[in-house]
Amino acid sequence: MPSVSIILPVYNVAPYLGTCLDSLKNQTFQDFEVIAVNDGSSDGSLAILEVYQRKFPNLRIISQTNQGLSAARNTGLEQVTGKYLYFLDSDDYLQHDMLERCFTLAEQEALDVVKFDAIGFTEQGITRTNPYDSSFVLQENKRYTQKEWLQVQRKHYNSPVWLYFVRTSLVLSGLRFVDGILHEDEIFTPQLFTRANSFMYIAQPFFKRRYRAGSIMQSSIYQSQASYTSKYQVIQLLEEERVVAKTRAARQFLRQRRNVLYIDSCHYAKELHQKITLPLGVKLYLDARAWLRKIRRKKGAQNE
């Protein structure tokens, strides 16, 4: 059995897939498997996977009809055998020593979660801002309890699962991605955090995130019905998680995530809105905060 399982959903990423696979093939740590889930690609991605499989014995390929990112990840979860688990997106790539550094630390400290940073880039070069740098709030060489970790996450939080190297048993104990939605990490990662007990951080941008022109996450999501409906579902799921959370720190964290997404949902086009079921007092409070945020945005735009 390999030490690490990497789940790699693949859907129409032929121009970028080779770079991603090379970053795995060239890792300094090689005791891992790659479970590539070909999610109905029609652009030659499957052929690229098959070429790499012949020279990369770590790689397994599973093909299915197109069902979306969450379903592809869930398919991969059914096949994992490694002690640790990592979710990689197939249009991005990893620094060559990522697996070695994360695995070594997780083993030495008996960790549930190792977090690291990312850096984004476009075809023209590195992006100017980096929302995936946690070095100003997290400490290296510090072993965080769940309470300590969640307190810090309330100051600076990143939802993408590709920032986290995790113990497989924690995920296989009942966590799955919600099928058919966008923003799936916005519910999966909070669920992961509120079930884990030990965390550490490596202040290295191991993950290289590609910003692709035309991606829904780079376009105006505030006009997207799919984006709004998905965020609406996540808000409801976060509230359900908060109600059953076992610790005060978990309840506070889940409440904050719910509030942040609710306020953000108020900025979508009005015709997209659905009624979100929350306690009346909470809803009135959040609506007031969303209104104040809109006013500040308008004043800021006028002053530019």
C-alpha positions, 0 to 999 in steps of 0.5 A, a space after each residue: 500500500 502506498 503512503 499517500 493517495 492523490 485524487 486527480 479529477 480530469 476534465 478537458 485540461 489537455 493543454 495543462 495536464 502534462 505539466 501537472 503530471 510532470 510535477 507528480 512524476 518529479 516529486 522527491 518522495 515517490 511512495 504514492 498513488 495517483 487516482 486520475 478520474 477522467 470525468 468524461 473528457 472530450 479533448 484528448 485528456 484521456 490519451 495524455 493520461 494513457 501515455 503517462 501511465 505507461 511510464 508512470 506506474 504510480 498512476 491509475 485511471 478511472 473513466 466515467 461520464 461527466 458528473 462534475 468535480 465533486 462526483 469525480 473526487 468522490 469516485 476517487 475516494 472509493 479507491 484510496 489506499 494510502 495513509 494520507 490523502 491529497 486532492 490535486 486539480 489537473 490544471 495546476 501543479 506542485 513544487 517538487 518537494 511538497 509530498 516529502 515535506 508534508 508526509 515527513 511532518 505528518 508522520 513525525 507529529 502524528 497530524 491530521 492536517 498539514 496546511 501549506 501555501 499556494 501562489 497563483 499565476 496566469 499565462 502572462 506570469 505570477 499574479 500580483 496578490 496572493 490570498 493563499 499566503 497564511 504566513 502572517 497568521 500561522 506559525 511554523 513548527 507549532 502544533 495546533 489543537 482544533 480550538 487553536 486552529 479554528 480561532 486562527 482560521 476566523 482571522 484568515 481562512 482558505 477553503 480550497 482542499 488543495 491547500 491541505 494534506 490530510 489523514 485518509 481515515 479522517 475523510 473516510 470516516 464519513 466525509 464526501 463532497 456535495 454533488 452538483 454544486 459549485 463552491 464545494 470546498 466551502 462545506 467540505 473544508 469546514 467539515 474537515 476542520 471540525 473533525 480534525 484534532 491536530 494541525 501544522 503549517 508549512 510556510 511554502 507555496 507548494 501549490 501553483 494555481 493556474 488562473 484560466 481565462 473564462 473560468 466561472 470562478 474568474 468571471 462575474 459569479 454574482 450573475 450566475 444562478 449556479 453559483 448563487 444556488 450552490 452558495 445557498 446550499 452551502 449556507 444551509 449545510 453550514 447551519 446544519 453542521 453548526 447545530 450538531 457541532 460538538 465543541 464551542 470552537 467548532 460552532 463559532 467557526 461554522 457560524 462565522 463561515 455561514 455569516 460570511 457566505 450569507 453576506 456575500 450572497 446578498 451581492 448577487 443579482 436580486 433575481 437570483 435570490 432564494 429565501 434562506 432559512 435562518 433564525 429571524 434575529 440572525 437574518 436581520 443582523 446579517 441583512 444589516 451588515 450586508 447593507 452596510 457593506 454595500 454602502 461602503 463599497 459605493 462610497 469607496 467607488 465614488 472616492 476612486 
